């Protein structure tokens, strides 16, 4: 029985693919420039700088699947390009930035699918979805998340400080530690908003980098806010203690570097969750290795 599939990409196909994707980026260049300029000047959108790397990594771990991909033109991909173009124009006309940015992403994804077909989406969907993290977080979403996160982080930090015997006073979203008291403003520097979407990107990359079972992937994605909050609480507790019992210069440096440590900390927590599930004999992978 002969099985007919997409033919391998020729040099002409590769040229056509590069031309179409390049054209889609050129048409939406202003939106791409806006997304990355926002990421460079606003640390709360910093995940946009790492999203392409995560997307490439997710593509790389699936590179063996490229044998199933070839030249397979798709009208669905062309429809996505057209839809992205209309979203691009509607977003800029109505000043709806998230739609404007989303249109640029869709045009790029649609260009790939136009040449390589929906099989490319089936094989590399996580890598394509990771590109959506390039889109800056809408202001209304940040405002809706910031206040409850600040309040919860302040309450939990105070609870931990009281539990370990550190003398601290809570005034609104400010914690006073030490003698004389030093103010640690949760709402200004340590509310976790600067890292929550970056941590979400890390969790997304982690769960799709290995053949986890679908329910495990969903569970890890659902607990990603809890992981982000836990990392932030650890940082807040340590930062509060350092500000209260050390010099200002050392405390400022500690605050900066502890922020960089949140992503490695979140990865350690994810590995810890997987180890716990394995210890409980809960299957995490789609298959198990047999050792004889």
N, C-alpha and C positions, 0 to 999 in steps of 0.2 A: 504494500500500500504506500503510495506517495503522499507525503504531507507537504502541502504548499504553505510556506510562511513568507515573511518579508525578506526580500533579497538584501544582501549585504550592502552597506553604504559604499558607493563609489566615490572617487574624488569629486566628481560633479555633484553628487548628492551632498557631500560635506560642504562644498562651496555654496550650494543653494541654502543649506541649513545655516551657515555662518552669515550669509547675506540677509536671510529673513530675520534671524535673531538680532543681527546688528541693526537692521532697519527698524525693528520694533523698539529697540533701546534708543535709537536716534530720535524717533518720533516722540518718545516719552522721556527724553533726556532731562527736561526741566524737572519732571517729577522725581527722577532718580537723584538728580543733584540736590533737590530739596530734602529728600529722605536722608541722604548722607550728611548734608550740612547740619541738619537737626541732630543727628547722632554725634557729630563732632563737638557741638556747642552745648548739648544737653545730655548730661550723664544718665538721665533716666531713660534715654533712648539708645544707650550704648550697645545694646544687644544687636543693633543693625550692623555694627562693624564685624561681629563674629558670625552672624547668620550665614553668609556665603561659605565660611569655612566649615561650619557644621553641615551645611547642605552638601559640600564637596566630600566631607568625611562619610556621610550616609550614602553618597553615591559610590565612594571607593569601596566600602565594605560589601557593596552589592555588585561590584564590577564584573563578577563572573556571569551576571545576568545579561550583559551586553550581547552575548551570543544569541539571545532571543530577540534582539532589537535590530532593525534595519530600515530600509526605505519602505515606508508604508503610509502614503499620504492619507490624511484624515480631514474630512469636512468638519468634524467636531472641533478639531484644533483650530481650523480657520474661523469657526463661529466664536470660539473663545477669544481669538485675536480681535475680531470685530466688536465683541461685547466689551473687551478691555478698552478698545479705542473709544467707544461711546461713554464708558465709565470715566475715562480720562478727561474727556471734554466736559461731561456733565459735572464732574467733581470740581474742575477749575472754574466753571461758570457759576456754580452755586456756592463756591468756597467751602465745599465739603472735602477736606483734605484727605480723610481716610479713603474715600471713594477714588479720589484722584490718584493716590499712591497705589491703591489696589488695582486700578486699571493698568498701571505700568507693569505690575507683577504679572497680571493675567496675560498681557500682551506677550511677555517673554515666555511664559509657560505655554501659551497657545502656539507660539512660533515653533517650539520644540515638538509639540504634538502634531502640528500640521505636516511635518516631514516624517516623523517616526511613529505616528499613530498612537492610539490609546494604550497599546502594549507598553509604551514607555512609561505612561502614568501608572499602570499596574505594577510594573517592576520597580519603579523608583519614586513612588508616591511620597515616602517620608522626606526624601531630599527636596522635592518640589514644595512640600508643605513648609519645610524649614525656611524657605525664601520669604514666607509671609511675616517672619519675625523682623524683616527689614523695615516694615511699615512702622512709623512712629506711633506710640500709644496716644490715642485721642485724649485731649484735655479733660473731657467729661468723665472718661474712665479713670484717669489718674486722680481726679478730685474725689470721685466716688470711692476709690480704694484707699486714698491717703488717710482720711480722717479716722475711719474705723481701725486701720492698721496702726496708726499712731497711738490711739487710745488703748488698744489691746496690748501693744508692745510695752507701753508705759506700765500698765497694770501687771503684766507678767514679769517685767524686769524688777519692779518693786517687790513682788512676791518672792523672787529668787534672792534678791539682796537681803530681805528680811530673814529668809530661811537660812542663809549662810552667816547671819549675824553682822552684816554691814549696816552701820547707822546711816539711813537715808530718809529724805523727806520728799514727798511728791506734792508738787504744786502745779496743777493743770497737766500740761505735757512736758513739764520740766522736773527733773530729779536732782535734788541737792545732796551731794556726797562730800564727806570730809569735814575738817575743822581747821580754818573757817570753811563754810560750805561752798562748793563749786557747783555751778549750774551745768547740767547736761541736758541740752534741749533736744528732745526726741523728734519734735516736728521739723527741726531745721536740718539736722545732719544724719540722723540714725533711724529714720522711719522705715527703712527697708525698700522704699519705692525705687531707689537707684539700682537695686539688684534683683528685684522680684522677677522682671521679665527676662533678665539674663539667666537667672537660675531656672526659670521655666524652659528656656532654650536648652540649657544643660540637661535637664531632666528629659526633655523630648529627644535630644540626641542620644542619651543613654539608653532609653527604653527601645529605641529602634536600631541600636547598634548591635544587638544580639537577638537570637531567635527566641525571645520570650513568648510565653503563651499570651493570647489576646487579653485574657482577664487580668494577667499580671501587668501588662502594659497599661491597661485602663486604670488599675489600682494605683500604680506608680504615678501616673499623670494626675489622678485625683488627689493624691497626698502631696503633690509638689508645692501647693501653698503652705502646707504644714511644715515641709522641709525648709522652705524659705523663711517662714516665721521662726522656726527653731534656730536656724543659723543666725538670724538677726538678734534673737534674744541672747544667745551666747556672746555675740559681739557687743551688745548693749551692756550686759552685766560686766564684762571685762573692761570695756571702755569707761564705764561709770567708776569702777574701782580705781583704774589708772588715773583718771582725772582727779579723783578725790585724794589720792595718796602719792602723787608724783609731781614732777614739774610740768608746766604748761607745754613746753617744747616736746618733751618725751610723750606726753599724752596726745598731742596733735599728730605726731608721727605714728603712734600706735593706732590711732583712729583711722589713719589713711591706710596703713598696711593691713589692718584687720579687715577692712573692706575688700582688699584683694584676696584675702584668704577665704572668703565666703564661698566661692565657687568650688575650690578643692574640698572645703568642708561639706558642701552639699553632695559631692561625689562620694565622699566617705560614708555619709549617711545612706545614700542609695545602695552602696555595697553592703552596708550593715543590714539594711532591710532584706536584701537578697540572701545574705548569710542566715538571717533569722528564719526566713521562709524555708530555706534548705534544711536548717536544723530541725524545724517543725515537720520536715518531710512533706512539705507542700510543693508539688512540681511547679517549677518556674519556666523551664524551657519546653519547647515543643517536642523535644525528644531527650532521652537520657542516655548517657554514655554507660556502657557495660564494661566493667573491669573484671578480668578473669585472673 
